[in-house]
Amino acid sequence: MSTNPARMTNRTAWAAFWVALAGLVLMPIPLFIGLILGGGLSLVAAVLVVIALLKGLSRQGKGIAPVVFAGIFVALTWGGISAGGGIVW
């Protein structure tokens, strides 16, 4: 981790971003595979989003952009699953 406070990144935010993106990409796979893979990853990403958001807010908002995108990806994944993504062919 960088010792320069101006260059510190929120690693949890980037982890949430990539996990949420993977969940969104895997969600459309049919026959419940997307539901298990995409839904599981989106649940993990949702927990990481909360942790990263709290970290970002304690740093006066530094590194909060990936958290916002990860939250959007999680919402899109859950919306896609509720509309039948990953379940029906």
C-alpha positions, 0 to 999 in steps of 0.5 A: 500500500502506498504511503502517500495519502494522496495516492491511497486507493480503496482496494476493497472498492476495486474488489467489489467492482470486479466481483460485481462485474463478474456476477453481472457477466455470468448472470445470463447463463441459463439453467440456474447456472447463472443464478448460482454463479452470478447471484452468489458473486453479487451477494459477495459484491454487495457485502464488499460494497458496504465495507468499501463504502464505509472505508471510502466515507472515512477517507472523505470520499476517496476511492468511492467511484468504483463502489458506486459502479459496483453497486450499480452492477449488483443492482443490475444483476439482482434485477436481471435475476428477478426478471428471469436471467440465469433461470430460463433459457 
